[in-house]
Amino acid sequence: MDSKKIILKKDRDRSARQHHPWVFSGAIDRVDGNPVLGETVEVWSKDGEFLGRAAYSPHSKIRARFWSWENIEITPEFFAARIGKAIESRNRLCLEQAQPAVRLVYAESDGLPGIIVDRYRDTLVLQCLSAGAEFWRFEIVKALVRLTGLSQVFERSDVDVRELEGLPQRTGQMSGPPILDRTIIQENGLTFLVNIRSGQKTGFYIDQRPNRQRVRDLVAGLSVLNCFCYTGAFSVYALAGQASRVLSVDSSAEALAAGRENLALNGYPLDNAEWLEGDVFQVLRLFRDQARKFDAIILDPPKFAPTAAQAEKAARGYKDINLLAFKLLNPGGLLFTFSCSGGISAELFQKIVAGAALDARVDARIIEHLAQGPDHPIALNFPEGAYLKGLVCQI
């Protein structure tokens, strides 16, 4: 039986040779063998050179994602080996032992495109974001259970990116006993409630762990405004760092209620914290008009630009909130500002923040660059994995 193949156009195989894991539709000359959604195909150059094996996605602009550039079969054993390697890399960094909330598998950066696995204590949360991940999802679960010794696997494949792959969104139990509605995790000595069933991402923003710690290190004695606070993790860290007062703003009453619970779980007095429900853009403008001032401001907005196509609109949103934040800072104040948008590069984000400072008529400097934690590694052949950009600015 002939193998199913993708043949690339002449002179369109450079990224494949450089081991970039994506093959875009425009680079393909033809597809042989009628592969189905998520099926493994061979990738060949126009002049007949074998380039690797990839998962086929007929509905996506990213038409194929490489599993391997070697001539090896893609089998259940392949996934077990890759997942085992990813887990071992976290063990070497002492991440899994030290933190019961950790990303065990980070998609392309671990050689497993479209596969995300987070651990919250004794529960594994799986996201299948690509056609190839969907095709192999049951074998992936089997490997996870065997390699971790944990039976409880819950799927959170309820993200918009699946629609680009021609896949429906889905959540549900895949293995083990039903999960609790909420679980409690420990992070850097602090305690947080996590809603695995319906919380943002897979339940918690694990990627911000080291950046929360930096806030804790730098805000002693300062008044802090935490915008887009969600369930208040940055707020709890700020109070742990002996901030004098923390005001947390979010549009979700449910998230703010969880934030208050997180504060109580850690034993911090409620009179040092204020929770405000509202649209952050409107709240910042109101505070500007009221001449409110803060010593430190945290801006951790949701993803404004998932792709480069939305970058221009997103840039305006980022500039607005950063401009307003600069105006609300006391002299010497700190701005912790982030972008998790894949369509906004680190260079562009810095230019946006610089433009915001200029328009706010403040002199500011970057004192630190921040990024996602080490359990979200960035493969050198896949710079797109560096999605979280953060700056600590001082005026």
N, C-alpha and C positions, 0 to 999 in steps of 0.2 A: 504494500500500500504506500503510495507516494505521500511524503510529508507535506503538511500545509505550510505555505511559505509567503513571506512578504519580500518583494524585490524592490530595492530602493532605486531611485532615479540616479543617473550618472551625476557624480560630484555632489550628491546629497547624503553621503555616508560619513561625513567627517565627525559629526557628534557621536554617532554610534562607535566609531573607532576610538574616540576619546572617552568612551564608556559613560556617556550621558544616558540615563535610563529611559528617556522619552523618544518616541518616533512620531513625528507629526504627520498628519494626512498628506500634506503637500510634498513630503519627501518620498512618497511611495509611487513607484511606477505601476506595479500591479500586485494583486493578491491571488495566489494559486491555491485551489483546494477547498474554497468555501468554508473557512473556519467559523465556528459559532462564538457567541459572546463569551469572552474570557478564556477561550481555548489557547493552548500554547502553539505558537508558530515559530518556524525558523525565519531568521532575518538574513538576507543575502544582498550583497552589493550587485550593481548592474553588471559588473564584469565577472560574476560568479564566485565571489569569496564569501564564505560563511562568516557571519558577524555575531551570531548568538541566538538565544531563544527568548521569546517575549510573549506576554499575554495580549491577545487581540481584543480590541474594543471598537467595533464597527460604527458606533454612534458618536464617538468622541473625536475632537480635533487631535487629541493625543491618541493616535490610532493603535499604538502598541507601547507596552512598558516592558523593558528588559528584565527577565529573571536572572539571566547569566550571559556572559560573553564567551563562555567556554562551551565546548561541545559535550554537554552533559544532559541527561534526561531530567525533566521536571516531574518529580514524583512526590508522594507523601514524605519520603525520606529526605528529599531536598528541603522541604519546609521545616521539618524537624531539626535539621542541621543548622539552617539559618536562624531559626528562633532560638535554638540552644546557644548559638554564638552571640546573639543579641543579649540574652539574659546573662551570659558569662561576662560580657563587657561591663554590665552594670555591677555585677558582683565584684569585679576587679577594682572598680571605683568605690566600693563599699556603699553603693547607692541603695540597693535593695534591702540590705540589712539595716542601714541607718534610717531609712525613710519607708514607712509602710505605704506611702502613696508615691508611686514611681512609674515612669513610662518604661515598659520592658521592650517594646518594639516600636520603632519610629520609621515605618514605611521605607521610602527610597534610601534613607540614610543607613538603614540596616539591611539593604539589599532585598527588601520585601515591599515593592511598590503597592501603595494603597492599603497596607495593613498596619493598623494602630492597635497596640495592646497596653492598657494601663492597669496597674495593680493597686487596689485599695484594700489593705489588710488581706483578708482571705478571699477576696473577690477579684476576678479578672474581668475587665471590660474591653470588648473587641469592637473595633470599627473596621468595616470593609468598604473602602472608598473607591475601589476600581473594579473593572470587570474581572480581572484576574483574581483579585482577592475574593470576589463573590464566587467564582468558579471553584475555588479550593477551600471555602470557608469551613466545611465540616472536617476536613483533614487538618486544617489549622487548629481548630478547637481540640481535636484529639491530641495533637502534638503539645499544645499548651497544658492540657491536663496532665499528660505524662511527664513533661519536663519540670513543671512547677510543683506537682503534688497537690494542686488545688483543683477541686471539682467544680467550683461555682464560676460559671462563665456567663456573662450577660452581654448582649449585643446592643450597641448604640449606633447603628448605621442609619441615623436619622438626620443626615446632613444634605444640604442642597447639591453638593458636588456629585452625588450619585446620579442625579438627574442628567448631568452631562454625559454620564456613562450609559444612559438608557436603563437605569436601575431604579426601582421604587425605594422609598425610605422604609426602614424597618427597625423595630426594637423588640427585645424579648429574651427570655431565658434560653440559653443554648445547652447548658450542662449544670448538673448539681441541683441542690435545693433552691427554692425561690429566694431571691435576695430580699433583704429588709428594705423598707422605703428609704431609710437613711442609715448611714454608718458613721462612726466616729474615727477620725484619723489623728495621728500625732505628726507634727512637722516642726522640727527645730525646737522641740520642747513645748510647743503650743498645740491646742486642741481645736479641731474643726469638725463640723457636721458636713457630710457629703451626701447629696441626693443623686445616686447613681442612675435612677430611673429617668429623671427628667431635668437634672441640673445641666448647666452650660457645659459644652464640650462632653467629656465623659463623666462629669460630676464636679470637677474642681480644676482650677488653673494650675496644674502641676508645674508647668513651664516657668512660672513666675517665682518659684521657690527662692532662688538666690537673690532675686531683686527685692523680694519682701524683706529678706535679711538685711540688705543694704539700707532700706528705709529704717529698719529697726536700729541700725548702727548710727544713723545720722540725725535723728530727730529729737534727741533728748532736750527737753525744755521748750520745744517749738509748738506753735499752734499749727495744726495740719488740716488741710482740706483734701478729702479723698473723693475724686469724681469717678463716676461709673463704678461704684464701689462693689457692686454685686453682693456677695454675702459677707463682705467686710474683712477679708483676709488681710489686706494692707492696713486696715484700721486697727485690727488686733495687734499686728506687728508694731505699728506706730506706738500704741499704748504700752506694749511690752518694752519698747525703747524709751519709755518715760516721756513721751510727748505730753505737753501740758494740757492739750485739748485736741480732739479729733471730730471734725464734722464730715459725715459721709453722705454722699448724694447718689441716688439711683432712681430710675423711673419705675422700678418694680417694687411694689409694697411687699410682695412675698420674699424677695431677696433681702430687703431691709429687715424683715422680721427674722430671717435666718441670721443676719448679721448681729442682731441683738442677742440671739441665742449663743452665737459664737463668742461674743463678748462675755456673757454670763458664764459660759463653760470655762473660760480662762480666769474668772474671778476678778475681772477689772471693774471698778466702780462705774455705774451707768452715768453718774453726773459728770464724768470727764468726756462723755461721748454724746454727740447729737446726730440723729438720723433724719434725713430730709428726702421726701419723695418728690421727684420732679425731673423735668427734662434738663439735662446738664447745660446745654447751650443757653436755655432761658435763665437758669439759676445763675450762671456765670455773669450774664448781662445784668441781672438784678443786683448781684453783689457789686459789680462795677459801678452801677448807678448809686448804690448805697455807700460807696467808698469803703467797702469791707476790705480788710487786709489779713494776710496769713503769712506765716514764716516758711511753710512748705506746702506744696500742692502736688498731688498725684493725679496724673491723667492716664488712665488705662482703658481707653474706649474699645468698643467692639470692632470687629473687622469692617472698616469702611470700604476697602477695595480688595475683594477676593482675587481679582485678576487685573492685569495692566490696563484693560479696557475701561475700568472704573477709576483709574488713577487720578484723572483731572478733577472729577467731582469730589473724590475723597480728599485730595490735597486741600481743597477749599475748607472742608470740615476740620481737618487737622490744623490748618492755619488759624481758623476762628477760635478754637478752644485754647490753643497755645497762646495766641495774642491776648485773649481775655485773662488767662492764667498769669501771664507776665505782669499785666496791669494790677492784679490782685496781690502780688508778692511785696512784702516789706523789703527794704534794702538789705542785701545779703541773703535774701530768701532762696530756697531751693525748689526747683521744678523737676519732678520725676515724670518724664513724659515717654509714652510708649506708642508703638504701632505694631499690630499683629497682622497687617494687611500684606498679603503676598504680592499685590500689585504695586506696593510702595517700597522702593529700594532703600537701603540704609543711607545712601548718598542723597536721594531725593528727600527723605525724611529730615535729614539734618538741614537741608536747604529750606524746607518748609518752616522748621523751628527758627532758623536764623531770620527768615523773612518776618515771622511773627514778632520776634524781639525787636527788629528794626521798626516795624509799624507801631509797636507798643511804646517805642521811644525809651527803651531800656538798654543798657549795656549788659550783656550776658556772656558767659563763657561756659564751655562744656568741661566739667570736672571728672566725668566718668561716662564710659559707654557701657550699656547693659545689654544682655541677650538672654536667650532661653537657657535653661539649666543643662548640665552635662548628660542627663538622661534623654535629651533631645539633640543628639550629635548632628553635625553637619558634614556630610560626605563631601570630599574635595571635588568629586566629579558631579556633584549635585548642589550647587550653591543656592538653589531655590529652597533648600531645607532651612535656610537661615531666615525664617519668617518674622521672628520677634526682634524688634529694634527698640532700644531704650537709651535715653540720654538723661544724665543728671546735670542740670544747668544751674548756675548761680548768678544772681544779678548783683 
